[in-house]
Amino acid sequence: MTRVAAIDCGTNSIRLLVADANPATGELVELDRRMTIVRLGQGVDRTGRLAPEALERTFAACREYAAVIKEHGAERLRFVATSASRDAENRDEFVRGVLDILGVEPEVITGDEEAEFSFIGATKELTGRDDLAKPYLVVDIGGGSTELVVGDDHVRAARSVDIGCVRMTERHLVHDGGVSDPPTPAETEAVRADIEAALDLAERTVPLHEAHTLVGLAGSVTTVAAIALDLPAYDSAAIHHSRFPYEKVREITERLLASTHAERAAIPSMHPGRVDVIAAGALVLLAIMERIGAAEVVVSEHDILDGIAWSIA
């Protein structure tokens, strides 16, 4: 076993996984997994820069994670940064801050690399299951981008498109500094048009319709799952590998789009940092299911973090 630490810093959240990994057996024993909403991508789509307050929130989370990594005695650490830090003019400031705190330089990976890690993390433990036919379509709906990956045991094709839940919310649902409460039909249609255009782009290189099993990752998908399960609080074990039909996803998406901020915040399993962006995230999932005619989605709590952990084990 090798004790490893993986950090994934996205547009909306930063997450840590500390685990013991055995590449020979394919076993990954989780020791600590945590997530902090930092909104690193706050305003990036509009300004092209990482906001000072967003950087400070992220660095505060890094200091917390540094203590956890030291406590567990992880031998290796890899820090991967995704959409927001790819897009920002001042990303060097972000890189310097992370290096000072954690002693490693964040790797600002491409969308294709992000997709590869997500696919490995999500599908490694699905191998051998007779009830889930290959090929898989793994969909990782992040804050700034969504990765779509088709593969069997390995990735066949992947594409990252800029339709994350934060980006769609900021682009279409924010007016005068506040999020529409709830979105108007015209605003919802604008989000939908953006999503459909991005899926058209993805289909140029990724054979979405060849997939037999849809696997959904990340906070937008797991939050929809938590709502579908009517959980009294977020429960990762209950959510992992749960399966939901298209009709249930459509019902929840329509409910979220029609809800006010207060109504969404009152959902017991809703993380406060997702209240304003969950409707757009759910709409991305629904549009993908409709595009490929998916009867259901399989929800995975294992994702890019697990893929990063395997890459250093």
C-alpha positions in Angstrom: 0.0 0.0 0.0 1.1 3.5 -0.8 -0.5 6.4 1.2 -1.3 9.2 -1.2 -3.1 12.6 -1.1 -5.0 14.0 -4.0 -6.4 17.5 -4.3 -8.8 18.7 -7.0 -9.4 22.4 -7.1 -12.2 23.3 -9.4 -14.3 26.4 -10.1 -16.8 25.9 -7.3 -15.1 23.6 -4.8 -11.7 22.3 -3.6 -11.6 18.6 -2.5 -9.1 16.4 -0.7 -8.7 12.6 -0.7 -6.2 10.8 1.5 -6.1 7.0 0.7 -4.0 3.9 0.8 -3.6 2.5 -2.7 -2.6 -0.9 -3.9 -2.1 -0.8 -7.7 -1.5 -4.6 -7.8 -5.0 -5.4 -6.4 -6.9 -2.3 -7.5 -7.8 -1.5 -3.9 -8.2 2.1 -2.8 -8.8 2.5 1.0 -10.2 5.9 1.8 -8.9 7.5 4.9 -10.2 11.1 4.6 -12.3 12.7 1.9 -13.6 16.3 2.3 -14.9 19.2 0.3 -14.9 23.0 0.8 -16.9 25.4 -1.4 -14.5 28.2 -2.2 -15.9 29.6 -5.5 -12.4 30.1 -7.0 -14.1 30.9 -10.3 -16.1 33.8 -8.9 -16.4 36.3 -11.8 -13.7 34.6 -14.0 -16.1 34.3 -17.0 -16.7 38.0 -16.8 -13.3 39.5 -15.7 -10.8 36.8 -16.8 -9.1 37.1 -13.4 -9.3 35.2 -10.1 -10.8 37.6 -7.4 -8.7 38.3 -4.3 -11.4 37.1 -2.0 -11.8 33.9 -4.0 -8.0 33.3 -3.8 -8.0 33.8 0.0 -10.9 31.4 0.5 -9.0 28.8 -1.5 -5.7 29.4 0.4 -7.6 29.0 3.7 -8.8 25.6 2.6 -5.3 24.6 1.4 -4.0 25.4 4.9 -6.6 23.2 6.5 -5.8 20.4 4.0 -2.1 20.7 4.7 -2.7 19.9 8.3 -4.8 16.8 7.4 -2.2 15.5 5.0 0.5 15.9 7.6 -1.6 14.2 10.2 -2.1 11.1 8.0 1.5 11.0 6.9 0.8 10.8 3.1 3.9 9.9 1.1 2.9 11.6 -2.1 0.7 14.6 -3.0 -0.7 15.7 -6.3 -2.7 19.0 -6.7 -4.7 19.3 -9.8 -6.4 22.6 -10.8 -9.1 22.7 -13.4 -11.4 25.1 -15.3 -11.2 28.4 -13.4 -7.4 28.4 -13.0 -7.0 27.5 -16.7 -8.9 30.6 -17.8 -7.5 33.2 -15.4 -4.9 35.9 -16.4 -3.5 35.9 -12.9 -3.2 32.2 -12.4 0.5 32.6 -11.4 -0.7 34.2 -8.2 -2.7 31.1 -7.5 0.2 28.8 -8.2 2.6 30.7 -5.9 0.1 30.6 -3.0 -0.5 26.9 -3.3 3.2 26.2 -3.5 3.9 28.2 -0.4 1.2 26.4 1.6 1.4 22.8 0.4 4.9 22.5 -1.0 3.7 21.3 -4.4 2.9 23.3 -7.6 -0.7 22.9 -8.7 -0.9 21.3 -12.1 -3.2 23.3 -14.3 -4.4 20.4 -16.4 -6.2 20.4 -19.7 -9.8 19.5 -20.1 -8.8 16.2 -21.8 -6.6 15.3 -18.9 -9.4 16.1 -16.5 -11.7 13.8 -18.4 -9.1 10.9 -18.2 -8.8 11.2 -14.4 -12.6 11.4 -14.0 -13.2 8.3 -16.1 -10.6 6.2 -14.2 -11.9 7.3 -10.9 -15.6 6.6 -11.8 -15.3 3.3 -13.6 -12.4 1.4 -12.0 -14.8 -0.3 -9.5 -17.5 -0.9 -12.1 -15.5 -3.4 -14.0 -17.1 -6.9 -14.0 -20.6 -5.7 -13.2 -23.0 -7.6 -15.5 -25.9 -5.1 -14.9 -24.0 -2.1 -16.4 -23.2 -2.5 -20.1 -20.2 -0.9 -21.8 -19.3 1.5 -23.2 -19.8 4.0 -20.4 -20.4 7.7 -20.8 -18.9 9.4 -17.8 -20.2 12.9 -17.3 -18.5 15.2 -14.7 -20.5 18.4 -14.2 -18.2 20.9 -12.6 -18.5 24.6 -11.8 -16.8 25.9 -14.9 -16.9 23.0 -17.3 -18.4 19.6 -18.0 -16.3 16.6 -19.1 -17.9 14.0 -21.3 -15.9 10.7 -21.7 -16.8 7.6 -23.6 -14.8 4.4 -22.9 -14.8 0.7 -22.1 -11.8 -0.2 -19.9 -10.0 2.8 -21.2 -11.0 6.2 -22.6 -12.0 6.1 -26.3 -12.9 9.8 -26.7 -13.3 12.8 -24.4 -14.2 16.4 -24.6 -14.4 19.3 -22.1 -17.0 21.9 -22.7 -17.7 25.2 -20.9 -21.1 24.5 -19.4 -20.4 24.1 -15.7 -23.1 25.0 -13.1 -21.3 28.2 -11.9 -20.5 29.4 -15.4 -24.1 28.9 -16.7 -25.5 30.6 -13.6 -23.2 33.6 -13.8 -23.7 33.9 -17.6 -27.5 33.7 -17.7 -29.1 33.9 -14.2 -27.3 36.7 -12.5 -28.6 40.2 -12.7 -27.6 43.3 -10.7 -25.5 41.2 -8.5 -28.2 38.6 -7.6 -29.3 35.3 -8.9 -32.8 35.2 -10.4 -35.3 33.9 -7.9 -36.5 31.8 -9.6 -35.2 31.9 -13.2 -37.6 33.2 -15.9 -38.6 30.8 -18.7 -36.5 33.0 -21.1 -33.4 32.7 -18.8 -33.9 28.9 -18.5 -34.1 28.7 -22.3 -30.9 30.7 -22.6 -29.1 28.2 -20.4 -30.5 25.4 -22.3 -29.4 26.8 -25.7 -25.8 27.2 -24.3 -25.9 23.6 -23.2 -27.2 22.3 -26.5 -24.6 24.2 -28.4 -21.8 22.7 -26.2 -23.2 19.2 -26.7 -23.2 19.7 -30.5 -19.5 20.6 -30.1 -18.8 17.6 -27.9 -20.5 15.2 -30.4 -18.0 16.2 -33.1 -15.3 14.2 -31.2 -17.2 12.0 -28.7 -19.7 9.3 -29.8 -22.2 10.1 -27.1 -24.9 7.9 -28.6 -22.7 4.8 -28.5 -22.8 4.7 -24.7 -24.9 2.1 -23.0 -24.4 3.3 -19.4 -24.5 6.9 -18.2 -22.4 7.6 -15.1 -22.8 11.0 -13.5 -20.2 12.6 -11.2 -19.6 15.7 -9.1 -21.8 17.9 -6.8 -24.6 18.8 -9.2 -25.3 15.1 -9.9 -24.8 13.9 -6.3 -27.1 16.7 -5.0 -29.8 15.7 -7.5 -29.4 12.1 -6.2 -29.7 13.2 -2.6 -32.9 15.0 -3.4 -34.2 12.0 -5.2 -33.5 9.8 -2.2 -35.2 12.4 0.1 -32.2 12.2 2.5 -32.5 14.0 5.8 -28.8 15.0 5.3 -26.2 14.4 2.7 -25.1 10.8 2.8 -22.2 9.8 0.5 -22.7 6.0 1.1 -26.4 6.1 0.2 -25.7 8.2 -2.9 -22.8 6.2 -4.3 -23.9 3.9 -7.1 -27.6 4.9 -6.7 -29.6 4.9 -10.0 -32.3 7.2 -11.1 -34.6 7.1 -14.1 -34.9 10.0 -16.6 -38.4 10.9 -15.3 -37.0 11.5 -11.8 -34.2 13.7 -13.0 -36.6 15.7 -15.1 -39.0 16.1 -12.1 -36.2 17.3 -9.8 -34.8 19.7 -12.4 -38.2 21.3 -13.0 -38.7 21.6 -9.3 -35.3 23.3 -8.8 -35.9 25.7 -11.7 -39.2 26.7 -10.2 -37.9 27.2 -6.7 -36.8 30.3 -4.9 -33.4 30.6 -3.1 -35.2 30.0 0.3 -36.9 26.9 -1.0 -33.7 25.4 -2.4 -31.8 26.3 0.8 -34.4 24.4 2.9 -33.7 21.1 1.2 -32.0 19.1 4.0 -29.2 17.6 1.8 -28.4 20.8 0.0 -24.9 22.3 0.6 -25.2 26.1 1.2 -22.6 26.6 -1.6 -24.8 24.9 -4.2 -28.1 26.7 -3.5 -27.6 29.3 -6.3 -26.0 27.0 -8.9 -27.8 23.6 -8.5 -30.6 24.5 -11.0 -28.2 25.1 -13.8 -26.2 22.0 -12.9 -29.3 19.8 -12.9 -30.3 21.2 -16.3 -26.9 20.1 -17.7 -27.6 16.6 -16.5 -31.1 16.5 -17.9 -30.0 17.8 -21.3 -27.4 15.2 -21.6 -29.8 12.4 -20.7 -32.2 13.7 -23.3 -29.5 14.1 -25.9 -28.5 10.4 -25.7 -31.9 9.0 -24.7 -30.6 7.7 -21.4 -33.2 5.7 -19.4 -31.3 6.2 -16.2 -28.1 7.7 -14.6 -25.8 5.8 -12.3 -24.4 8.2 -9.7 -20.8 7.9 -8.5 -19.1 9.5 -5.5 -15.8 8.4 -6.9 -14.5 10.7 -9.6 -11.5 12.8 -10.5 -10.1 12.6 -7.0 -9.9 8.9 -7.2 -8.3 9.1 -10.6 -5.7 11.5 -9.3 -4.9 9.2 -6.4 -4.4 6.2 -8.8 -2.2 8.3 -11.0 0.4 8.8 -8.2 0.0 5.3 -6.6 
